[in-house]
Amino acid sequence: MKSENNKTVFMWDRTDLSFQASSVFQWFTFAVQVEFKCESETIHLDGFWDGFSKWVVRFAPTRPGIWNWVSRSQDPAMDKHEGTIECIAPDKHQKHANKNLHGFVRVPKNGLHFQYADGEPFFFLGDTVWAVNTLRCGLGEQTDGDFFSWLKDRKAKGFTTACVQFFRRLNQSNEGGYPFPNNTTDNGVFSELNPDFFKYLDTRMDYIWNAGLVVTAHPTWFGKAQGGMTNISVLDAQLITRYLLARYGSFNIIYSLSGEYQHSYLDMSNPWTRSDWQNLGSMVKKWNVYDHPVSVMPMGIQETKNSFPLEANSGSSAGEFHQEAWLDHNWIQTGHRLSLMHLIPKTIKENRSLLPPKPVIQSEGWYEGFEDTNLFVQCNDSHIRWQAWVSYLCGAAGYIYGHGDVWRYFSKLGDPNPKNMISDEHEMLDSGLNARGAVNLGHLRHFFDRIAWWKLKPRQDLVNTEGLFAREATETYLRVPYCAAAPGKLYVVYYPLGTRKKKKEMQLESGYDYSARWFNPRDGSFVDIQKPRLDQNGVWSVPVTPGSLDWVLLLENKDLLEE
């Protein structure tokens, strides 16, 4: 055996072991593996090719103590190396400085929300930056590139996860070049891999991790004619996925098999089948050593085709895959239209009712700045607030925001105007980052940080909905209040148009001393309300809101919440 120098690392942080091969191996052969042991825990990891004769195994310890490791390879030069890694548990101050030191995000058994490995609840608020690994979102010189503008802004606003695409397009490069040298025109050849491309992706992933954000990622859009890998085989997709999990599985990551997976049914000369996706998911479960949350992103409801299997037209990963062992949470996409917003409560409720219970993420709704071409209406901050607040109060475990200038990362004058944008003038990146909807989501995050949001459950039965329900594509449904509660302890109600036009009533648990406040979701301020007085039936007449726009009602019984 070849003894290696010892290393020291924080629990949940990463360390790399490097090996030099004496033979030439192709990138997809995974020519070295390492076994890590600490007391009763054992982890087996693939090594990934990192250029020339270099192979790397990237490890994140999951418990404090001494980890012993040994390598296995058909190449004698990489076989039977051994060493130790000392793992130190982070203290509360270090966890506060970097939330990722709470451990990998996971789905608790029968849970409908996410949490860190140490039990700390994880509030999922995502921003789409699909072009993160391209020159459009460049690193610049000495951390002055557009990537850092985005990261600094989203951390400051309170976003908790970066929703990224490892390959924006095969013909879009980063500072290290193209991901696959033979794919500069999306020609579907994956025999050669460019390690320099991934080294710059490593850099971006490191900065995101150090900022305390979780990465929500999929490789690309497998099978999409534009913006993905059109002619990729199932085998190539499996090998690329295995490589990505070997290289990035030690990060805090929520993984999606692909963006808008149904494109593989439509855009490919040899279409994939449902079984192909099932097999890919099963392979991910095998290679997902750290048991990161796994799902797959569906196409939007307005985009689904009659040629799909019926289950694939639901706008949800649950339609075809809910019962699959590899899928532990569902993604839904209601689509980029005002006329589809009414589907958000319905789709979330349907997904939450499925057995076994699994968390639901609203992965794409109507993006800020996008036009509903049917109604000639542009998505603004009020639509963003409605989508986000309603998603969370209807029980979604996460909401993903998008802005046309940010997810594409248009930062230079002369870039083409994004599709579906009303304005003829291109909105610069800074304006996109500071769009009012994004600012308002920062207020939303800080609101939920103040309360035990993970104890809330949807309770529409507690509020007077005035007989209005989301049945059609009109703005009627916008007047319906949405309520989530832990009865007797905590109540949150979103009033999209305030309470001025009609008397609002609310059912409360009697016998408690509640504090009540209005929250302004547009500026993050609170307004105190007189303590609720209930009638003999436990009904409270909700007072008039300070204005006619949307407001959030917060009722708390703090003594009971501390139990």
Secondary structure, 3 states (H helix, E strand, C coil): CEECCCEEEECCCCEEEEEECCCCCCHHHCCEEEEEEECCEEEEEECEECCCCEEEEEECCCCCEEEEEEEEECCCCCCCEEEEEEEECCCHHHHHHCHHHHCCCECCCCCCCEECCCCCEECEEEEECCCCCCHHHCCCCCCCCHHHHHHHHHHHHCCCEEEEECCCCCCCCECCECCCCCCCCCCCCCCCCCHHHHHHHHHHHHHHHHCCCEEEEECCEECCCCCEECCCCHHHHHHHHHHHHHHHCCCCEEEECCCCCCHHHHCCCCCCCHHHHHHHHHHHHHHCCCCCCEECCCCCHHHCCCCCCHHHHCCECHHHHCCCCCCCCEEEECCCCHHHCCHHHHHHHHHHCCCCCCCEEEEECCCECEEECCCCEECCHHHHHHHHHHHHHCCCCEEEECEHHHHCCCCCCCCCCCCCECCCCCCCHHHHHCCHHHHHHHHHHHHHHCCCHHHCEECHHHECCCCCCCCCCCHHHHHCCEEEEECCCEEEEEECCCCCCCCEEEECCCCCCCEEEEECCCCCCEEEECCCCCCCCCEEEECCCCCCCCEEEEEECHHHHCC
